[in-house]
Amino acid sequence: MVLVEVLFALLFLNSVLLYLTLLCLWC
């Protein structure tokens, strides 16, 4: 299903953004 793929893509993007935000806060 396309909806599931979009959901996983959003989750992946969200986790990457969260990781980058934590990296910026760590600096």
C-alpha positions as CSV (number, residue, x, y, z in Angstrom):
1,M,0.0,0.0,0.0
2,V,1.2,3.5,-0.8
3,L,-0.1,4.9,2.5
4,V,2.2,2.6,4.5
5,E,5.2,3.7,2.4
6,V,4.4,7.3,2.9
7,L,4.0,6.7,6.7
8,F,7.4,5.0,6.9
9,A,9.0,7.8,4.8
10,L,7.5,10.4,7.2
11,L,8.8,8.4,10.2
12,F,12.2,8.1,8.7
13,L,12.4,11.9,8.0
14,N,11.2,12.6,11.4
15,S,13.8,10.4,13.1
16,V,16.6,12.0,10.9
17,L,15.4,15.5,11.8
18,L,15.3,14.5,15.5
19,Y,18.8,13.1,15.3
20,L,20.2,16.3,13.6
21,T,18.4,18.4,16.3
22,L,20.0,16.3,19.1
23,L,23.4,16.6,17.4
24,C,23.0,20.4,17.2
25,L,22.0,20.6,20.9
26,W,25.0,18.4,21.8
27,C,27.5,20.8,20.2
